[in-house]
Amino acid sequence: MKPPRAQRATFQWQIIGTALAALAPMLIAALVLAFANETSLKVRLTVAVFAVFSVFVATYALHERLVYPLRTLTNLISALREEDYSLRARNINRSDVLGEVLREVNELRLKIAEQKLTAIESGALLRAVLAEIDAAIFAFDPDDRLRLVNRAGERLLDKPPLRLLGFTAAELGIDDLLRDDAPQTVDRTFSGGNGRWSVRRSTFREEGVPHRLVVVADISRELREEEAQAWQRIVRVLSHELNNSLAPIRSIAESVGELVKREPLPDDWREDAGSGLQVISSRADALTRFMRAYAQLAKVPHPRKAEVDLRDLAKRAAALETRVPVEVVDGPPVVVNADGDQLEQLLINLLRNAVDASLETGGGVRVRCSTRGNNAIVEVEDDGLGLSGSANLFVPFFTTKPNGSGIGLVLSRQIAEAHGGTVTLENRSDARGCVATLRIPI
């Protein structure tokens, strides 16, 4: 900021006054000597003019020698304040004090420019790191207004940055996460996902003002991955044990073989052989079904993605159900990049559960396809009795059906997560029954 004109004028006149005060004795002495002697008027005028001119030149030179470097210094400092690092002092005389000052200003300019570049690069690195972090990061000012959010946070709230930055935590619906007494692990449904979340809160200062930092990380997927690995180990163990259980079947088969080789055959050989073969057949079928269910759960193929219309998949899956009416609500196409076969199997599982539930009440099933933000949504709604509890719905081999296998919902969730999506099952809020929601990124 430049000093006011009055202050600049005062400083400049002080310089001129000081110069005149220093030169005044010489000027007075010259005029006294010129007018005290009996000299001609021409000589007197010449002496007076030269004396006054010398004083003027000396005063002007002193003024410029002091004021011009100060103006240069002011311009340099003003440029630094405006973050303009292109200006620098030239023709510096390193042997005087003013040259040392200008040289230090030039060095300061280079140092500030280097620090500015480092800060820009560090900020760019920080933004790149934040963008790649899977955890959602939110920074709020003292008024609880959002000032920073990374891509994971945008996906979690399913909104672009322009609809997030500047809004309060209450307007975004996450004000409960800022409370100091809020739990560090919550089961929560956000616009962009649901599950179990780890919430970490901390504070930092920016320009001396305290801010709050909230980090929300999805731990449900990690838990489910560990759960899946544990179940895979269980499957391998069970497969080994089940294969070992085939030994008695082989023993019965050998006994029946020895029986039919006897000469003469016993009178009751038909009953013994038939009974043995029936046991072998029944046990083999049961073990085959049992092993197939375990193998299907243990390994889901990697999705082969292509553009598919979820509404068409829903219509094909609905056509397979004839026990109760299944209505696919009309609407525009909902196209996603996904494995059509896997998603169709997922929808078949959801529809089968919905139909089984509606059979008890004589109700129907409805399927709705839509888009919300960056996600495609498929809702399968039934008129059943609803859920009495949801804690074990996605636990492998847990089922409430007499002939259920307990792998349908687990397999559906694995297919959805392989596509970066989610599957939820909850009671309807408007009526009796349940709604299964599939969410797939577009």
Secondary structure as GFF3:
##gff-version 3
##sequence-region A 1 442
A	DSSP	alpha_helix	5	36	.	.	.	ID=ss1
A	DSSP	alpha_helix	41	81	.	.	.	ID=ss2
A	DSSP	alpha_helix	97	132	.	.	.	ID=ss3
A	DSSP	beta_strand	136	140	.	.	.	ID=ss4
A	DSSP	beta_strand	146	149	.	.	.	ID=ss5
A	DSSP	alpha_helix	151	157	.	.	.	ID=ss6
A	DSSP	three_ten_helix	161	163	.	.	.	ID=ss7
A	DSSP	alpha_helix	169	172	.	.	.	ID=ss8
A	DSSP	three_ten_helix	175	178	.	.	.	ID=ss9
A	DSSP	beta_strand	185	190	.	.	.	ID=ss10
A	DSSP	beta_strand	193	206	.	.	.	ID=ss11
A	DSSP	beta_strand	209	218	.	.	.	ID=ss12
A	DSSP	alpha_helix	220	260	.	.	.	ID=ss13
A	DSSP	alpha_helix	269	298	.	.	.	ID=ss14
A	DSSP	beta_strand	306	309	.	.	.	ID=ss15
A	DSSP	alpha_helix	310	319	.	.	.	ID=ss16
A	DSSP	beta_strand	326	328	.	.	.	ID=ss17
A	DSSP	beta_strand	335	338	.	.	.	ID=ss18
A	DSSP	alpha_helix	340	359	.	.	.	ID=ss19
A	DSSP	beta_strand	365	372	.	.	.	ID=ss20
A	DSSP	beta_strand	375	382	.	.	.	ID=ss21
A	DSSP	alpha_helix	408	418	.	.	.	ID=ss22
A	DSSP	beta_strand	422	427	.	.	.	ID=ss23
A	DSSP	beta_strand	434	441	.	.	.	ID=ss24
###
